[in-house]
Amino acid sequence: MAEFLKSAFSTTVSEQLWIKVYSLAWRIVLCAVLAFITVQAVKLFKKFLKKAFKKLKLDDGIAGFLTSLICVALYILVAFICAQALGIDAASIVALLGSAGVTVGLAIQGSLANIAGGVLILVLKPFKVGDYIIENAHSNEGTVIEIGLIYTKLNTIDNRTVILPNGTLANSSIVNVTQTPYRMIDLKLDIAYTADCQLAKDVIAKVLEDDKDVLSEKPVVIAMESWEASSIRLCARFYVLNENFLATRFRVRESIKNAFDENNIEIPFTQIVVHKPDGE
């Protein structure tokens, strides 16, 4: 009789164990399926949000930030549901999150600062997607292509992608080059002390007058700026449209050099004059 009861008890325990394992396995499979469906659904939802924000004519930076925020919230919600499906009590999860709040907060304080920086950028709008900015702290510059939840992406002139933390941008000095449609080019031009200064200024004025991208309606300044060790330094300041800045600067420099050569205006190199005392 004792052996029969022992055998029956062992069978019951074994069956209960297998039932629990079977139930847990199904829960894990269901969670995996739910996670897969969620990832695919979030991708479709992101496309829907982009179209909706585009129809609402929402700023690209704000649209990207809200899309990232909503997607993160959806992932957290699904993770919470999966935890409940695995038999983890919601109250226990809340208690665990509460007790770990300080530790997590310290661990992700940098990320939280970046999120706060992103919010400040979107609210105050020192720049927006499509603007060309210069970040002075680390000398990064480029066209803003995305303002995300934590990072902002810049596309440089040589087609590199620079990823900057929003917290750094919010606390740095930023130069927004494309805030206005015009930009000034400031050229420094050295001529020899023996050269005709007025002729050099007239030559520069002629080059700027003939250039197609120099804005004639904006002020043009050509003046003597300083006396250098081996040269007289002239400055030429004029305005162009933002999109023509680099091409015009390069072209005007070359045109002035050619015009100086045609008019025999010397562009000096650094020179040192050594005087030998008498009798040596």
C-alpha positions as CSV (number, residue, x, y, z in Angstrom):
1,M,0.0,0.0,0.0
2,A,2.8,2.4,0.9
3,E,4.6,1.7,-2.3
4,F,1.3,2.3,-4.3
5,L,0.8,5.7,-2.6
6,K,4.4,6.6,-3.1
7,S,4.1,5.7,-6.8
8,A,0.9,7.7,-7.2
9,F,2.3,10.7,-5.4
10,S,5.4,10.7,-7.6
11,T,3.3,10.5,-10.7
12,T,1.1,13.4,-9.6
13,V,4.1,15.6,-8.8
14,S,5.7,14.7,-12.1
15,E,2.5,15.6,-14.0
16,Q,2.2,18.8,-12.2
17,L,5.8,19.7,-13.0
18,W,5.3,19.0,-16.6
19,I,2.1,21.0,-16.7
20,K,3.9,24.0,-15.2
21,V,6.8,23.6,-17.7
22,Y,4.3,23.2,-20.5
23,S,2.4,26.3,-19.4
24,L,5.6,28.4,-19.0
25,A,6.9,27.3,-22.4
26,W,3.6,28.4,-24.0
27,R,3.8,31.7,-22.2
28,I,7.4,32.2,-23.5
29,V,6.3,31.4,-27.0
30,L,3.4,33.7,-26.8
31,C,5.6,36.5,-25.5
32,A,8.1,35.9,-28.3
33,V,5.3,36.1,-30.9
34,L,3.9,39.2,-29.2
35,A,7.4,40.8,-29.3
36,F,7.8,40.0,-33.0
37,I,4.4,41.3,-33.8
38,T,5.1,44.4,-31.8
39,V,8.3,45.2,-33.7
40,Q,6.5,44.9,-37.0
41,A,3.6,46.9,-35.8
42,V,5.8,49.7,-34.5
43,K,7.5,49.9,-37.9
44,L,4.2,50.3,-39.6
45,F,3.0,52.7,-37.0
46,K,6.1,54.9,-37.5
47,K,5.3,55.1,-41.2
48,F,1.7,56.1,-40.3
49,L,2.9,58.7,-37.9
50,K,5.4,60.2,-40.4
51,K,2.6,60.6,-43.0
52,A,0.2,62.0,-40.4
53,F,2.7,64.5,-39.1
54,K,3.5,65.5,-42.7
55,K,-0.1,66.2,-43.4
56,L,-0.3,68.3,-40.3
57,K,2.8,70.2,-41.5
58,L,4.5,69.6,-38.2
59,D,8.2,70.6,-37.9
60,D,10.5,67.7,-38.9
61,G,12.4,67.9,-35.7
62,I,9.3,67.8,-33.5
63,A,7.8,65.0,-35.7
64,G,11.0,62.8,-35.3
65,F,11.1,63.5,-31.5
66,L,7.4,62.6,-31.0
67,T,7.8,59.5,-33.2
68,S,10.8,58.2,-31.1
69,L,9.0,59.0,-27.8
70,I,5.8,57.1,-28.9
71,C,7.7,54.1,-30.1
72,V,9.7,53.8,-26.9
73,A,6.4,54.0,-24.9
74,L,4.9,51.2,-27.0
75,Y,7.9,49.0,-26.4
76,I,7.7,49.6,-22.6
77,L,4.0,48.8,-22.6
78,V,4.6,45.5,-24.5
79,A,7.4,44.6,-22.1
80,F,5.0,45.2,-19.2
81,I,2.4,43.0,-20.8
82,C,4.9,40.2,-21.5
83,A,6.0,40.3,-17.8
84,Q,2.4,39.9,-16.7
85,A,2.0,37.0,-19.2
86,L,5.0,35.2,-17.6
87,G,3.3,35.4,-14.3
88,I,5.1,38.4,-12.8
89,D,2.8,40.4,-10.6
90,A,2.3,44.0,-11.7
91,A,2.6,45.2,-8.1
92,S,5.9,43.5,-7.9
93,I,7.1,45.2,-11.1
94,V,6.0,48.6,-9.8
95,A,7.7,48.0,-6.4
96,L,10.9,46.9,-8.2
97,L,10.9,49.9,-10.4
98,G,10.3,52.2,-7.4
99,S,13.2,50.7,-5.4
100,A,15.5,50.8,-8.3
101,G,14.5,54.3,-9.4
102,V,17.4,56.0,-7.8
103,T,20.0,53.6,-9.2
104,V,18.5,53.7,-12.6
105,G,18.3,57.5,-12.5
106,L,22.0,57.8,-11.6
107,A,22.9,55.3,-14.3
108,I,21.0,57.0,-17.1
109,Q,21.4,60.6,-16.0
110,G,23.3,61.4,-19.1
111,S,20.5,60.0,-21.3
112,L,17.9,61.9,-19.3
113,A,20.0,65.1,-19.8
114,N,20.0,64.4,-23.5
115,I,16.2,63.9,-23.5
116,A,15.8,67.2,-21.7
117,G,18.2,68.8,-24.1
118,G,16.1,67.5,-27.0
119,V,12.9,69.0,-25.5
120,L,14.7,72.3,-25.1
121,I,15.8,72.3,-28.7
122,L,12.4,71.5,-30.0
123,V,10.7,74.1,-27.8
124,L,13.2,77.0,-28.2
125,K,14.1,76.1,-31.8
126,P,17.7,77.4,-32.0
127,F,17.9,75.3,-35.1
128,K,15.7,72.9,-37.1
129,V,16.0,70.1,-39.6
130,G,17.7,71.4,-42.7
131,D,19.7,74.2,-41.0
132,Y,23.5,74.3,-41.2
133,I,24.9,74.8,-37.7
134,I,28.4,75.0,-36.1
135,E,28.8,73.6,-32.6
136,N,31.7,75.5,-31.0
137,A,32.5,73.2,-28.1
138,H,34.0,70.5,-30.3
139,S,34.1,72.3,-33.7
140,N,31.4,70.1,-35.3
141,E,29.4,71.5,-38.2
142,G,27.0,70.3,-40.8
143,T,23.4,70.2,-42.0
144,V,20.9,68.9,-39.4
145,I,19.2,65.8,-40.8
146,E,17.5,64.5,-37.7
147,I,16.6,65.6,-34.1
148,G,16.0,62.4,-32.2
149,L,15.1,61.5,-28.6
150,I,18.7,61.5,-27.4
151,Y,20.9,62.5,-30.4
152,T,21.0,65.0,-33.2
153,K,22.5,64.0,-36.5
154,L,24.5,66.3,-38.8
155,N,25.6,65.7,-42.4
156,T,28.9,67.3,-43.0
157,I,30.1,68.9,-46.3
158,D,32.2,65.8,-47.1
159,N,29.1,63.6,-46.6
160,R,29.9,62.2,-43.1
161,T,27.3,61.7,-40.4
162,V,28.1,63.3,-37.0
163,I,25.9,62.2,-34.1
164,L,25.8,64.7,-31.2
165,P,24.1,64.3,-27.8
166,N,21.2,66.7,-27.4
167,G,22.5,67.6,-23.9
168,T,25.8,68.8,-25.4
169,L,24.0,70.9,-28.0
170,A,21.6,72.4,-25.5
171,N,24.5,73.6,-23.3
172,S,26.9,74.7,-26.1
173,S,27.3,77.8,-28.2
174,I,25.6,77.2,-31.5
175,V,26.1,79.2,-34.7
176,N,23.0,78.8,-37.0
177,V,24.4,79.7,-40.4
178,T,21.1,79.4,-42.3
179,Q,19.0,81.4,-40.0
180,T,19.0,84.1,-42.6
181,P,19.1,83.7,-46.4
182,Y,22.3,85.7,-46.8
183,R,25.9,85.1,-45.6
184,M,28.9,87.4,-45.6
185,I,32.3,86.3,-47.0
186,D,35.2,88.0,-45.3
187,L,38.5,87.6,-47.3
188,K,41.9,88.6,-46.0
189,L,44.2,89.6,-48.9
190,D,47.9,90.5,-48.4
191,I,49.9,92.7,-50.9
192,A,53.5,94.0,-50.8
193,Y,54.3,97.3,-49.2
194,T,55.6,98.4,-52.6
195,A,52.3,97.7,-54.3
196,D,49.8,100.3,-55.3
197,C,47.1,100.0,-52.5
198,Q,44.4,101.9,-54.4
199,L,45.0,99.8,-57.6
200,A,44.7,96.6,-55.6
201,K,41.4,97.8,-54.1
202,D,40.1,98.7,-57.6
203,V,41.1,95.3,-58.9
204,I,39.2,93.6,-56.1
205,A,36.2,95.8,-56.6
206,K,36.2,94.8,-60.3
207,V,36.3,91.1,-59.6
208,L,33.4,91.4,-57.1
209,E,31.4,93.4,-59.6
210,D,31.9,90.9,-62.3
211,D,31.1,87.8,-60.2
212,K,27.5,86.5,-60.8
213,D,26.8,85.4,-57.2
214,V,28.0,88.5,-55.3
215,L,24.8,90.4,-54.2
216,S,25.1,94.0,-55.5
217,E,22.2,95.1,-53.4
218,K,24.1,94.3,-50.2
219,P,27.0,96.5,-49.0
220,V,30.5,95.6,-50.3
221,V,33.5,96.7,-48.1
222,I,37.0,96.8,-49.5
223,A,39.5,98.4,-47.1
224,M,43.0,98.3,-45.5
225,E,42.7,96.2,-42.4
226,S,46.2,96.2,-40.9
227,W,50.0,96.4,-41.4
228,E,51.6,92.9,-41.1
229,A,55.2,92.0,-40.8
230,S,55.8,91.6,-44.5
231,S,52.6,92.9,-46.1
232,I,49.7,95.2,-46.1
233,R,46.5,93.3,-45.3
234,L,43.3,94.3,-47.2
235,C,39.9,93.0,-46.4
236,A,37.0,92.3,-48.8
237,R,33.6,91.8,-47.3
238,F,30.5,91.0,-49.4
239,Y,27.3,89.0,-49.3
240,V,26.0,85.9,-51.1
241,L,23.1,83.5,-50.8
242,N,23.7,80.7,-48.3
243,E,23.7,78.0,-51.0
244,N,26.4,79.9,-52.9
245,F,28.8,80.5,-50.0
246,L,31.5,77.9,-50.6
247,A,31.6,78.0,-54.4
248,T,31.7,81.8,-54.4
249,R,34.5,82.0,-51.8
250,F,36.7,79.6,-53.7
251,R,36.0,81.3,-57.1
252,V,36.5,84.9,-55.9
253,R,39.9,84.0,-54.3
254,E,41.2,82.5,-57.5
255,S,39.8,85.4,-59.6
256,I,41.5,88.0,-57.4
257,K,44.8,86.1,-57.6
258,N,44.7,86.1,-61.4
259,A,43.7,89.8,-61.4
260,F,46.6,90.6,-59.1
261,D,49.0,88.8,-61.5
262,E,47.7,90.6,-64.5
263,N,48.2,94.0,-62.8
264,N,51.6,93.1,-61.3
265,I,50.4,93.4,-57.8
266,E,52.8,91.3,-55.6
267,I,51.4,88.9,-53.0
268,P,54.4,88.7,-50.6
269,F,55.7,85.8,-48.6
270,T,57.0,86.1,-45.1
271,Q,60.4,87.7,-45.1
272,I,63.2,88.3,-42.6
273,V,65.7,91.1,-43.2
274,V,69.1,90.6,-41.4
275,H,71.3,93.7,-40.9
276,K,75.1,92.9,-40.6
277,P,76.9,95.3,-38.3
278,D,79.7,97.4,-40.0
279,G,83.2,95.9,-39.6
280,E,82.2,92.2,-39.5
